[in-house]
Amino acid sequence: MYYIEKHLEISAAHRLKLNYDSPCQCLHGHNWRVTVCCRAEELDENGMVIDFKRIRQAVHGVLDHQCLNDILPCNPTAENIARWIAGQLGPKCWRVAVQESEGNLAVWEAD
């Protein structure tokens, strides 16, 4: 099995839809740190699990300097962002970690 990790940083804004009062319901931004983990039993014809550039385009190219509420089809929590990123990359992506601020990390991982 081959494994790769890609680390990215995106600057983006969001506002959360919550069933309780929170300042996070107001538009605010983060410098998100994202770690994408992919794996494959066999390398592709280029000798890769997945091209790092493809990961960057799917994450940074879509989310950076955006309002995530306008991009994502769900409430843009760190958990939902992680799951959305994994969905953009397909079955080779088995883990995504999204850190929205120091000490706050959400992880999506395939079963």
Protein Blocks (a to p, Z undefined) as FASTA:
>chain_A
ZZdddddddddddddddfbdcfklpccddddddddddddfbdcfkopabdfklmmmmmmm
mmgopafklmpccdcdfklmmmmmmmmnojmlmbdcddfbghiacddddZZ
